[in-house]
Amino acid sequence: MSNFALRGLLLSSVVATACVALSADVTAQSAAPPDFSSNQTSWIGGIGVDFAPVEGSPSPMRQDPAHPFVPNGTGKQPTYRIGDLSNPNLKQWAKDIMQKDNAEVIAGKIAFTPRQSCMPAGVPGFILYGGGSVFFVQTPKEVTMIFDGDMQVRHVYMDVPHSANPKPSWYGESVGHYEGDTLVIDTIAQNTKTVLDAYRTPHSAKLHTVERWRMTEEGKTMEVVTTIDDPETYNAPWQGLRKYRRGQAQLGEQICAEGNFLLFDYGIPVANKPDF
């Protein structure tokens, strides 16, 4: 084959590849934004409160094999979650805190969870709430996410940049945008009062999360892949997957502080001033 013919073949290949990529990009950009909220849709979390691993990512925290987790309803004595501190991605200061906490729980202390204590879960903890459903309210300027188990609410402000100096809060500052059929949520400025998962993993004020919410199986299910980046807590960013299934329900009212049969020894938060 002559050099001229070879160059022509390569050029044709490059042009074809560029056209395919451009077509895919245009399709993604022109896809209608997902509607997570229509027809009284509720999104029911999966069994358990763990992140599923994502291929190519460092592993989420897992149960210490020396202390197997036993859930309720098995006919055996239930246990609490004890994090496996051999996870190489977790930095030592966090392991030290968790080691002390693990020892106390193993010795008989009740393990903390936000749900049983009527506490905000933060992000990504909001995604791991169990025993309830997530409802969406979508407008062009804001997406509101409500967990019905304790009326926990997140506000996602659409198509705006982050504030220059956002004040740290329980759920931080979340800004979002649509990428085709995916809702992308970027969250910063969380306080350090929350934990990252059911293993009570702490985090620093530098925690930065990016969630990608999209419907799957023709809208019957939904998945969210979350990237957790906290350079003071982890050696490298990591990802976790959480899946939901579609249900139909009206958003009811459940007040955690009233008749909370899950509450143990952490106390219920009390406001120091009225809301209005």
Backbone as CSV, one residue per row, in Angstrom:
resi,resn,N_x,N_y,N_z,CA_x,CA_y,CA_z,C_x,C_y,C_z
1,MET,0.856,-1.194,0.000,0.000,0.000,0.000,0.888,1.239,0.000
2,SER,0.561,2.216,-0.871,1.367,3.436,-0.947,1.181,4.274,0.300
3,ASN,2.158,5.171,0.559,2.038,6.085,1.706,0.791,6.951,1.587
4,PHE,0.483,7.364,0.367,-0.694,8.209,0.165,-1.971,7.464,0.546
5,ALA,-2.068,6.190,0.094,-3.262,5.398,0.410,-3.355,5.130,1.899
6,LEU,-2.195,4.851,2.526,-2.178,4.575,3.955,-2.636,5.797,4.747
7,ARG,-2.112,6.976,4.358,-2.513,8.198,5.055,-4.001,8.453,4.876
8,GLY,-4.524,8.168,3.689,-5.953,8.337,3.450,-6.796,7.410,4.312
9,LEU,-6.303,6.164,4.481,-7.027,5.202,5.313,-7.042,5.650,6.768
10,LEU,-5.891,6.125,7.274,-5.810,6.598,8.643,-6.711,7.808,8.863
11,LEU,-6.703,8.739,7.879,-7.549,9.921,7.991,-9.016,9.535,8.029
12,SER,-9.413,8.575,7.200,-10.811,8.128,7.195,-11.188,7.524,8.538
13,SER,-10.240,6.754,9.126,-10.501,6.139,10.426,-10.680,7.193,11.511
14,VAL,-9.811,8.217,11.487,-9.902,9.290,12.480,-11.226,10.043,12.354
15,VAL,-11.600,10.360,11.111,-12.851,11.082,10.878,-14.040,10.258,11.350
16,ALA,-14.026,8.953,11.049,-15.134,8.090,11.463,-15.241,8.026,12.977
17,THR,-14.088,7.891,13.635,-14.080,7.841,15.100,-14.603,9.134,15.692
18,ALA,-14.176,10.269,15.112,-14.621,11.569,15.605,-16.121,11.736,15.418
19,CYS,-16.642,11.249,14.296,-18.072,11.366,14.033,-18.887,10.537,15.027
20,VAL,-18.394,9.311,15.329,-19.075,8.466,16.303,-19.082,9.131,17.669
21,ALA,-17.918,9.673,18.082,-17.824,10.334,19.388,-18.724,11.556,19.451
22,LEU,-18.731,12.352,18.358,-19.570,13.544,18.320,-21.041,13.164,18.374
23,SER,-21.412,12.104,17.643,-22.800,11.663,17.647,-23.225,11.214,19.034
24,ALA,-22.339,10.469,19.722,-22.648,10.002,21.076,-22.797,11.169,22.028
25,ASP,-21.924,12.184,21.853,-21.981,13.347,22.745,-23.262,14.132,22.514
26,VAL,-23.647,14.298,21.251,-24.868,15.030,20.937,-26.076,14.290,21.483
27,THR,-26.070,12.949,21.344,-27.180,12.150,21.863,-27.307,12.312,23.360
28,ALA,-26.145,12.270,24.054,-26.161,12.398,25.518,-26.678,13.769,25.934
29,GLN,-26.247,14.804,25.214,-26.651,16.155,25.584,-28.122,16.411,25.273
30,SER,-28.652,15.742,24.232,-30.026,16.001,23.824,-31.030,15.114,24.549
31,ALA,-30.541,14.089,25.293,-31.453,13.221,26.023,-32.215,14.019,27.065
32,ALA,-33.480,13.681,27.235,-34.312,14.404,28.196,-33.806,14.145,29.610
33,PRO,-33.813,15.166,30.467,-33.411,14.954,31.858,-34.301,13.904,32.513
34,PRO,-33.775,13.135,33.434,-34.586,12.097,34.077,-35.668,12.700,34.958
35,ASP,-36.815,12.047,35.005,-37.900,12.460,35.887,-38.014,11.416,36.996
36,PHE,-37.442,11.728,38.148,-37.451,10.801,39.268,-38.721,10.925,40.110
37,SER,-39.569,11.898,39.807,-40.629,12.258,40.747,-42.046,12.004,40.257
38,SER,-42.244,11.529,39.036,-43.584,11.459,38.471,-44.429,10.361,39.115
39,ASN,-45.739,10.588,39.109,-46.718,9.570,39.483,-46.464,9.003,40.882
40,GLN,-46.210,9.880,41.840,-46.022,9.486,43.233,-44.939,8.409,43.379
41,THR,-43.849,8.618,42.691,-42.766,7.635,42.725,-41.985,7.736,44.020
42,SER,-41.756,6.584,44.628,-40.834,6.485,45.757,-39.719,5.541,45.345
43,TRP,-38.512,5.832,45.801,-37.360,4.994,45.475,-36.923,4.273,46.736
44,ILE,-37.066,2.954,46.701,-36.852,2.125,47.881,-35.432,1.584,47.856
45,GLY,-34.702,1.818,48.955,-33.321,1.372,49.031,-33.209,-0.143,49.074
46,GLY,-32.040,-0.633,48.715,-31.819,-2.070,48.692,-31.632,-2.660,50.081
47,ILE,-31.434,-3.961,50.116,-31.195,-4.660,51.372,-29.825,-4.259,51.907
48,GLY,-29.772,-4.000,53.210,-28.495,-3.626,53.797,-28.199,-2.156,53.609
49,VAL,-27.134,-1.713,54.206,-26.772,-0.298,54.160,-25.316,-0.121,53.740
50,ASP,-24.849,-0.989,52.863,-23.477,-0.920,52.372,-23.434,-0.402,50.945
51,PHE,-22.318,0.205,50.578,-22.035,0.482,49.176,-21.578,-0.798,48.501
52,ALA,-22.044,-1.032,47.291,-21.473,-2.081,46.456,-20.190,-1.534,45.837
53,PRO,-19.185,-2.381,45.642,-17.932,-1.894,45.059,-18.102,-1.532,43.596
54,VAL,-17.227,-0.670,43.099,-17.191,-0.272,41.699,-15.860,-0.744,41.122
55,GLU,-15.928,-1.406,39.998,-14.724,-1.969,39.389,-13.682,-0.885,39.138
56,GLY,-12.449,-1.167,39.506,-11.355,-0.233,39.297,-11.164,0.762,40.423
57,SER,-12.062,0.754,41.414,-11.982,1.698,42.527,-11.497,0.993,43.777
58,PRO,-10.809,1.711,44.681,-10.537,1.138,45.997,-11.829,0.697,46.666
59,SER,-11.736,-0.305,47.521,-12.925,-0.893,48.125,-13.561,0.026,49.158
60,PRO,-14.910,0.062,49.209,-15.577,0.693,50.351,-15.229,-0.069,51.630
61,MET,-15.531,0.520,52.770,-15.312,-0.157,54.043,-16.169,-1.418,54.102
62,ARG,-15.596,-2.482,54.698,-16.283,-3.751,54.819,-16.204,-4.263,56.259
63,GLN,-17.030,-5.257,56.563,-17.081,-5.845,57.893,-15.775,-6.570,58.206
64,ASP,-15.312,-6.404,59.445,-14.135,-7.132,59.910,-14.468,-8.618,59.945
65,PRO,-13.752,-9.449,59.185,-14.079,-10.887,59.163,-13.935,-11.553,60.523
66,ALA,-13.170,-10.950,61.437,-13.039,-11.517,62.784,-14.301,-11.304,63.614
67,HIS,-15.171,-10.404,63.148,-16.415,-10.110,63.865,-17.560,-10.082,62.853
68,PRO,-18.030,-11.226,62.392,-19.070,-11.276,61.351,-20.331,-10.529,61.766
69,PHE,-20.940,-9.884,60.790,-22.177,-9.150,61.053,-23.359,-10.108,60.998
70,VAL,-24.202,-10.059,62.024,-25.416,-10.876,62.083,-26.608,-9.927,62.151
71,PRO,-27.442,-9.860,61.107,-28.588,-8.935,61.124,-29.727,-9.487,61.969
72,ASN,-30.747,-8.668,62.159,-31.952,-9.110,62.849,-32.690,-10.146,62.004
73,GLY,-33.492,-10.960,62.682,-34.362,-11.886,61.969,-33.720,-13.174,61.526
74,THR,-32.549,-13.491,62.019,-31.871,-14.721,61.612,-32.008,-15.831,62.646
75,GLY,-32.570,-15.521,63.810,-32.638,-16.503,64.883,-31.382,-16.555,65.719
76,LYS,-30.413,-15.720,65.357,-29.164,-15.646,66.105,-29.061,-14.277,66.767
77,GLN,-28.141,-14.157,67.695,-27.928,-12.882,68.353,-27.404,-11.859,67.356
78,PRO,-28.152,-10.775,67.107,-27.661,-9.765,66.158,-26.387,-9.093,66.677
79,THR,-25.586,-8.621,65.747,-24.363,-7.899,66.090,-24.357,-6.556,65.374
80,TYR,-23.360,-5.749,65.664,-23.213,-4.450,65.012,-22.121,-4.531,63.943
81,ARG,-22.079,-3.521,63.136,-21.047,-3.468,62.101,-19.721,-3.001,62.697
82,ILE,-18.697,-3.756,62.385,-17.334,-3.476,62.842,-16.461,-3.356,61.606
83,GLY,-15.900,-2.186,61.357,-15.135,-1.958,60.146,-13.813,-2.711,60.124
84,ASP,-13.481,-3.204,58.930,-12.201,-3.891,58.721,-11.111,-2.843,58.530
85,LEU,-10.289,-2.652,59.553,-9.293,-1.590,59.532,-8.033,-1.955,58.759
86,SER,-8.049,-3.109,58.100,-6.930,-3.443,57.219,-7.074,-2.782,55.855
87,ASN,-8.181,-2.066,55.643,-8.397,-1.350,54.372,-7.222,-0.413,54.118
88,PRO,-6.448,-0.650,53.055,-5.228,0.136,52.843,-5.470,1.568,52.404
89,ASN,-6.695,1.892,52.029,-6.973,3.242,51.545,-7.252,4.228,52.675
90,LEU,-7.520,3.720,53.868,-7.906,4.565,54.997,-6.667,5.043,55.750
91,LYS,-6.611,6.326,56.047,-5.442,6.890,56.726,-5.475,6.580,58.227
92,GLN,-4.304,6.682,58.851,-4.141,6.164,60.196,-4.984,6.900,61.232
93,TRP,-5.148,8.220,61.110,-5.914,8.939,62.125,-7.348,8.439,62.189
94,ALA,-7.908,8.112,61.017,-9.267,7.580,60.983,-9.306,6.168,61.561
95,LYS,-8.294,5.373,61.258,-8.224,4.016,61.821,-8.130,4.065,63.342
96,ASP,-7.389,5.029,63.867,-7.249,5.141,65.328,-8.599,5.421,65.984
97,ILE,-9.368,6.342,65.397,-10.698,6.656,65.930,-11.608,5.437,65.845
98,MET,-11.578,4.749,64.714,-12.442,3.602,64.522,-12.031,2.417,65.390
99,GLN,-10.737,2.271,65.611,-10.267,1.177,66.465,-10.799,1.330,67.890
100,LYS,-10.772,2.550,68.401,-11.314,2.805,69.735,-12.816,2.548,69.766
101,ASP,-13.516,3.028,68.743,-14.962,2.841,68.664,-15.300,1.362,68.527
102,ASN,-14.574,0.645,67.680,-14.817,-0.786,67.500,-14.663,-1.541,68.820
103,ALA,-13.613,-1.200,69.560,-13.358,-1.878,70.829,-14.510,-1.652,71.814
104,GLU,-15.043,-0.431,71.825,-16.161,-0.125,72.727,-17.419,-0.895,72.325
105,VAL,-17.665,-0.988,71.019,-18.844,-1.706,70.548,-18.703,-3.199,70.822
106,ILE,-17.537,-3.739,70.570,-17.305,-5.154,70.843,-17.474,-5.460,72.330
107,ALA,-17.124,-4.480,73.161,-17.248,-4.655,74.614,-18.670,-4.476,75.116
108,GLY,-19.598,-4.053,74.242,-20.984,-3.957,74.655,-21.669,-2.632,74.404
109,LYS,-20.940,-1.630,73.939,-21.555,-0.340,73.660,-22.433,-0.442,72.419
110,ILE,-23.536,0.308,72.403,-24.409,0.343,71.238,-23.758,1.164,70.137
111,ALA,-23.729,0.619,68.925,-23.088,1.305,67.804,-23.983,2.430,67.293
112,PHE,-23.392,3.552,66.996,-24.127,4.720,66.511,-24.580,4.523,65.072
113,THR,-25.818,4.917,64.799,-26.290,5.140,63.430,-27.119,6.412,63.432
114,PRO,-27.077,7.198,62.375,-27.869,8.435,62.342,-29.358,8.175,62.477
115,ARG,-29.864,7.111,61.838,-31.303,6.852,61.812,-31.848,6.637,63.215
116,GLN,-31.188,5.800,64.017,-31.715,5.491,65.339,-31.626,6.687,66.277
117,SER,-30.781,7.659,65.923,-30.552,8.795,66.808,-31.154,10.089,66.292
118,CYS,-31.957,9.992,65.237,-32.625,11.180,64.671,-31.623,12.245,64.232
119,MET,-30.505,11.804,63.709,-29.448,12.726,63.298,-29.352,12.772,61.780
120,PRO,-29.005,13.917,61.212,-28.750,13.967,59.774,-27.586,13.047,59.407
121,ALA,-27.688,12.420,58.256,-26.663,11.456,57.848,-25.543,12.086,57.036
122,GLY,-25.758,13.284,56.485,-24.746,13.857,55.602,-24.680,13.106,54.287
123,VAL,-23.646,13.424,53.515,-23.420,12.771,52.227,-22.030,12.124,52.274
124,PRO,-21.919,10.844,52.001,-22.882,9.980,51.318,-23.842,9.217,52.221
125,GLY,-23.832,9.474,53.533,-24.676,8.710,54.426,-26.147,8.720,54.057
126,PHE,-26.628,9.827,53.464,-28.028,9.924,53.053,-28.407,8.780,52.129
127,ILE,-27.497,8.378,51.277,-27.766,7.332,50.300,-27.893,5.971,50.977
128,LEU,-27.288,5.826,52.149,-27.246,4.532,52.820,-28.320,4.357,53.878
129,TYR,-29.215,5.332,54.021,-30.327,5.166,54.951,-31.100,3.895,54.586
130,GLY,-31.454,3.119,55.597,-32.266,1.933,55.356,-33.648,2.097,55.947
131,GLY,-34.561,1.209,55.556,-35.887,1.204,56.137,-36.780,2.337,55.709
132,GLY,-36.616,2.822,54.503,-37.455,3.909,54.022,-37.246,4.136,52.538
133,SER,-37.835,5.206,52.037,-37.765,5.521,50.615,-37.336,6.968,50.412
134,VAL,-36.806,7.249,49.231,-36.419,8.600,48.842,-37.430,9.127,47.827
135,PHE,-37.892,10.340,48.042,-38.791,11.030,47.120,-38.057,12.236,46.528
136,PHE,-38.368,12.552,45.263,-37.752,13.682,44.570,-38.812,14.726,44.237
137,VAL,-38.441,15.994,44.390,-39.221,17.109,43.875,-38.285,17.879,42.948
138,GLN,-38.611,17.913,41.649,-37.713,18.495,40.654,-38.312,19.753,40.036
139,THR,-37.546,20.831,40.059,-37.878,22.060,39.345,-36.632,22.474,38.570
140,PRO,-36.749,23.409,37.638,-35.561,23.815,36.885,-34.435,24.362,37.765
141,LYS,-34.778,24.964,38.892,-33.759,25.606,39.716,-33.304,24.766,40.909
142,GLU,-34.087,23.743,41.257,-33.731,22.989,42.455,-34.288,21.566,42.392
143,VAL,-33.501,20.638,42.901,-33.967,19.271,43.127,-33.946,19.043,44.630
144,THR,-35.101,18.658,45.175,-35.207,18.377,46.607,-35.355,16.875,46.796
145,MET,-34.553,16.326,47.690,-34.576,14.895,47.969,-35.027,14.705,49.418
146,ILE,-36.041,13.859,49.612,-36.616,13.657,50.938,-36.579,12.170,51.283
147,PHE,-35.974,11.842,52.413,-36.026,10.478,52.919,-37.177,10.394,53.907
148,ASP,-38.130,9.511,53.640,-39.357,9.517,54.427,-39.211,8.874,55.802
149,GLY,-38.113,8.167,56.052,-37.952,7.521,57.344,-37.784,8.489,58.487
150,ASP,-37.332,9.691,58.204,-37.167,10.699,59.252,-37.317,12.104,58.684
151,MET,-37.908,12.203,57.501,-38.102,13.495,56.852,-36.784,14.254,56.688
152,GLN,-35.716,13.533,56.430,-34.447,14.189,56.132,-34.521,14.791,54.731
153,VAL,-34.049,16.037,54.573,-34.215,16.764,53.310,-32.871,17.276,52.814
154,ARG,-32.631,17.064,51.538,-31.462,17.642,50.874,-31.923,18.594,49.778
155,HIS,-31.209,19.700,49.615,-31.504,20.673,48.565,-30.327,20.707,47.587
156,VAL,-30.635,20.527,46.311,-29.617,20.557,45.257,-29.951,21.713,44.333
157,TYR,-29.071,22.692,44.252,-29.319,23.893,43.448,-28.723,23.690,42.062
158,MET,-29.574,23.862,41.050,-29.227,23.445,39.703,-28.549,24.538,38.888
159,ASP,-27.537,24.114,38.143,-26.868,24.950,37.140,-26.317,26.245,37.718
160,VAL,-25.751,26.157,38.905,-25.079,27.287,39.545,-23.745,26.806,40.083
161,PRO,-22.780,27.716,40.232,-21.493,27.313,40.816,-21.593,27.229,42.334
162,HIS,-20.594,26.636,42.940,-20.516,26.649,44.392,-20.271,28.071,44.893
163,SER,-20.720,28.339,46.106,-20.437,29.625,46.737,-18.934,29.753,46.983
164,ALA,-18.464,30.969,47.083,-17.038,31.191,47.296,-16.581,30.650,48.642
165,ASN,-17.375,30.871,49.676,-17.019,30.406,51.012,-18.260,29.872,51.730
166,PRO,-18.738,28.699,51.323,-19.951,28.174,51.947,-19.715,27.796,53.407
167,LYS,-20.708,28.059,54.235,-20.610,27.722,55.648,-20.854,26.225,55.828
168,PRO,-19.989,25.521,56.549,-20.191,24.075,56.744,-21.533,23.772,57.397
169,SER,-22.179,22.714,56.940,-23.479,22.321,57.460,-23.608,20.798,57.372
170,TRP,-24.726,20.276,57.903,-24.919,18.827,57.956,-24.896,18.185,56.580
171,TYR,-25.549,18.816,55.591,-25.583,18.259,54.240,-24.726,19.052,53.257
172,GLY,-24.004,20.029,53.755,-23.115,20.776,52.891,-23.854,21.573,51.837
173,GLU,-23.109,22.007,50.846,-23.684,22.735,49.710,-23.641,21.834,48.487
174,SER,-24.819,21.537,47.957,-24.936,20.669,46.788,-25.397,21.462,45.584
175,VAL,-24.632,21.385,44.494,-25.042,21.969,43.219,-25.122,20.840,42.201
176,GLY,-26.041,20.983,41.242,-26.247,19.890,40.311,-26.459,20.339,38.891
177,HIS,-26.402,19.383,38.007,-26.736,19.601,36.600,-27.073,18.245,35.991
178,TYR,-27.703,18.279,34.822,-28.029,17.053,34.119,-27.007,16.813,33.021
179,GLU,-26.596,15.576,32.912,-25.785,15.120,31.783,-26.595,14.032,31.089
180,GLY,-27.385,14.440,30.106,-28.272,13.492,29.449,-29.284,12.946,30.439
181,ASP,-29.263,11.632,30.649,-30.229,10.989,31.532,-29.719,10.851,32.964
182,THR,-28.691,11.597,33.319,-28.056,11.457,34.629,-28.080,12.776,35.393
183,LEU,-28.480,12.724,36.653,-28.400,13.872,37.545,-27.068,13.798,38.276
184,VAL,-26.247,14.823,38.102,-24.929,14.878,38.718,-24.969,15.898,39.853
185,ILE,-24.579,15.467,41.053,-24.627,16.325,42.238,-23.238,16.433,42.844
186,ASP,-22.765,17.656,42.999,-21.448,17.942,43.561,-21.637,18.597,44.930
187,THR,-21.078,17.991,45.980,-21.299,18.471,47.341,-19.991,18.753,48.062
188,ILE,-19.922,19.938,48.672,-18.775,20.337,49.493,-19.319,20.955,50.787
189,ALA,-18.410,21.381,51.653,-18.736,22.175,52.844,-19.625,21.430,53.834
190,GLN,-19.333,20.159,54.069,-20.032,19.440,55.127,-19.272,19.594,56.441
191,ASN,-20.026,19.654,57.536,-19.351,19.653,58.828,-18.813,18.247,59.118
192,THR,-18.067,18.106,60.188,-17.439,16.817,60.488,-18.195,16.044,61.563
193,LYS,-19.484,16.350,61.743,-20.290,15.664,62.750,-20.889,14.357,62.238
194,THR,-20.821,14.129,60.921,-21.412,12.922,60.349,-20.342,11.861,60.121
195,VAL,-20.804,10.643,59.855,-19.901,9.551,59.466,-20.225,9.154,58.026
196,LEU,-19.296,8.446,57.395,-19.434,8.165,55.973,-20.253,6.926,55.653
197,ASP,-20.363,6.013,56.618,-21.003,4.737,56.316,-21.459,4.069,57.602
198,ALA,-21.971,2.850,57.475,-22.489,2.116,58.629,-21.377,1.646,59.567
199,TYR,-20.134,1.786,59.141,-18.999,1.391,59.978,-18.451,2.570,60.778
200,ARG,-19.160,3.686,60.676,-18.858,4.870,61.479,-17.496,5.469,61.112
201,THR,-17.194,5.443,59.819,-15.943,6.005,59.329,-16.008,7.530,59.371
202,PRO,-15.060,8.175,60.037,-15.081,9.641,60.104,-14.587,10.264,58.808
203,HIS,-14.685,11.577,58.719,-14.159,12.288,57.557,-13.691,13.661,57.986
204,SER,-12.987,14.329,57.098,-12.484,15.671,57.389,-13.361,16.724,56.728
205,ALA,-13.040,17.986,56.986,-13.785,19.096,56.385,-13.520,19.213,54.886
206,LYS,-12.550,18.473,54.373,-12.227,18.518,52.944,-13.040,17.521,52.126
207,LEU,-13.975,16.845,52.743,-14.786,15.861,52.031,-15.488,16.500,50.831
208,HIS,-15.373,15.841,49.691,-15.984,16.301,48.442,-16.600,15.077,47.778
209,THR,-17.887,15.126,47.503,-18.553,13.991,46.869,-19.186,14.411,45.549
210,VAL,-19.223,13.473,44.621,-19.928,13.655,43.346,-20.803,12.429,43.141
211,GLU,-22.115,12.653,43.040,-23.074,11.566,42.833,-23.620,11.626,41.410
212,ARG,-23.848,10.445,40.849,-24.440,10.334,39.520,-25.661,9.423,39.620
213,TRP,-26.841,10.056,39.583,-28.111,9.349,39.724,-28.709,9.103,38.344
214,ARG,-29.111,7.867,38.055,-29.780,7.583,36.782,-30.695,6.368,36.925
215,MET,-31.770,6.384,36.140,-32.695,5.260,36.134,-32.161,4.151,35.237
216,THR,-32.448,2.912,35.617,-32.015,1.736,34.877,-33.206,0.807,34.692
217,GLU,-33.021,-0.194,33.851,-34.074,-1.188,33.591,-35.391,-0.516,33.211
218,GLU,-35.307,0.428,32.272,-36.473,1.142,31.749,-37.262,1.834,32.862
219,GLY,-36.547,2.370,33.832,-37.174,3.133,34.894,-37.662,2.317,36.073
220,LYS,-37.469,1.006,36.037,-37.902,0.168,37.154,-36.956,0.274,38.349
221,THR,-35.712,0.596,38.082,-34.718,0.711,39.140,-33.916,1.990,38.942
222,MET,-33.153,2.332,39.923,-32.285,3.501,39.852,-30.977,3.159,40.541
223,GLU,-29.883,3.720,40.045,-28.606,3.523,40.694,-27.902,4.860,40.866
224,VAL,-27.099,4.936,41.912,-26.291,6.128,42.137,-24.865,5.679,42.420
225,VAL,-23.955,6.207,41.621,-22.534,5.970,41.834,-21.955,7.228,42.462
226,THR,-21.356,7.068,43.633,-20.816,8.202,44.371,-19.300,8.125,44.427
227,THR,-18.660,9.229,44.090,-17.213,9.345,44.233,-16.921,10.127,45.499
228,ILE,-16.140,9.521,46.392,-15.785,10.135,47.666,-14.325,10.547,47.610
229,ASP,-14.080,11.828,47.739,-12.726,12.368,47.691,-12.477,13.156,48.974
230,ASP,-11.631,12.623,49.828,-11.266,13.289,51.079,-9.786,13.015,51.315
231,PRO,-8.917,13.889,50.843,-7.475,13.611,50.892,-6.900,13.507,52.295
232,GLU,-7.636,13.984,53.296,-7.139,13.852,54.666,-7.553,12.526,55.304
233,THR,-8.535,11.847,54.697,-9.038,10.601,55.264,-8.654,9.386,54.436
234,TYR,-8.553,9.567,53.113,-8.245,8.445,52.226,-6.985,8.747,51.409
235,ASN,-6.274,7.684,51.079,-5.085,7.831,50.239,-5.446,8.110,48.793
236,ALA,-6.628,7.701,48.379,-7.091,7.939,47.010,-8.607,8.031,47.010
237,PRO,-9.200,8.779,46.082,-10.660,8.794,45.969,-11.182,7.388,45.672
238,TRP,-12.423,7.124,46.080,-13.023,5.825,45.799,-14.489,6.005,45.443
239,GLN,-15.070,4.951,44.875,-16.458,4.993,44.437,-17.268,3.870,45.071
240,GLY,-18.552,4.157,45.283,-19.476,3.154,45.784,-20.780,3.226,45.014
241,LEU,-21.451,2.086,44.894,-22.699,1.978,44.136,-23.848,1.644,45.079
242,ARG,-24.980,2.320,44.883,-26.193,2.049,45.640,-27.346,1.933,44.656
243,LYS,-28.201,0.931,44.828,-29.320,0.716,43.918,-30.643,0.876,44.643
244,TYR,-31.636,1.358,43.893,-32.989,1.538,44.395,-33.963,0.866,43.427
245,ARG,-35.154,0.539,43.928,-36.222,0.062,43.043,-37.411,1.008,43.154
246,ARG,-38.130,1.138,42.059,-39.256,2.069,42.005,-40.461,1.514,42.759
247,GLY,-41.095,2.389,43.514,-42.355,2.058,44.158,-43.333,3.193,43.926
248,GLN,-44.544,3.029,44.410,-45.551,4.092,44.335,-46.125,4.310,45.724
249,ALA,-46.024,5.530,46.194,-46.519,5.848,47.528,-46.625,7.354,47.674
250,GLN,-47.521,7.784,48.540,-47.564,9.188,48.907,-46.579,9.423,50.041
251,LEU,-45.956,10.582,50.013,-45.008,10.918,51.072,-45.764,11.146,52.373
252,GLY,-45.559,10.279,53.320,-46.199,10.419,54.619,-45.322,11.214,55.570
253,GLU,-45.742,11.297,56.801,-44.987,12.034,57.801,-44.556,11.090,58.907
254,GLN,-43.267,11.006,59.118,-42.738,10.219,60.218,-41.763,11.090,60.994
255,ILE,-42.086,11.382,62.212,-41.238,12.226,63.040,-40.383,11.335,63.926
256,CYS,-39.107,11.363,63.718,-38.203,10.449,64.407,-38.278,10.605,65.922
257,ALA,-38.429,11.835,66.388,-38.374,12.085,67.826,-39.629,11.638,68.563
258,GLU,-40.689,11.313,67.815,-41.932,10.900,68.444,-42.110,9.388,68.318
259,GLY,-42.021,8.696,69.423,-42.193,7.253,69.401,-41.061,6.543,68.689
260,ASN,-39.847,7.000,68.900,-38.697,6.388,68.236,-38.292,5.115,68.968
261,PHE,-38.682,3.983,68.406,-38.356,2.714,69.037,-36.948,2.239,68.664
262,LEU,-36.283,2.987,67.793,-34.916,2.630,67.423,-33.890,3.357,68.281
263,LEU,-34.318,4.377,68.997,-33.371,5.215,69.735,-32.750,4.441,70.890
264,PHE,-31.445,4.585,71.039,-30.755,3.918,72.124,-30.140,4.954,73.060
265,ASP,-28.861,5.183,72.979,-28.214,5.989,74.017,-27.524,7.241,73.497
266,TYR,-27.950,7.741,72.352,-27.261,8.899,71.793,-28.035,10.197,71.948
267,GLY,-29.260,10.145,72.433,-30.020,11.371,72.646,-30.608,11.907,71.353
268,ILE,-31.706,12.619,71.495,-32.374,13.201,70.336,-31.983,14.669,70.225
269,PRO,-31.605,15.154,69.059,-31.248,16.585,68.914,-32.419,17.477,69.296
270,VAL,-32.117,18.562,69.973,-33.129,19.525,70.411,-32.729,20.904,69.913
271,ALA,-33.659,21.607,69.235,-33.353,22.949,68.719,-33.186,23.920,69.882
272,ASN,-32.227,24.821,69.747,-32.013,25.833,70.794,-32.777,27.123,70.540
273,LYS,-33.495,27.172,69.385,-34.330,28.340,69.102,-35.410,27.916,68.120
274,PRO,-36.565,28.608,68.117,-37.636,28.212,67.187,-37.256,28.523,65.750
275,ASP,-37.894,27.783,64.833,-37.640,28.024,63.405,-38.289,29.313,62.921
276,PHE,-39.389,29.729,63.548,-40.073,30.942,63.115,-40.845,31.529,64.288
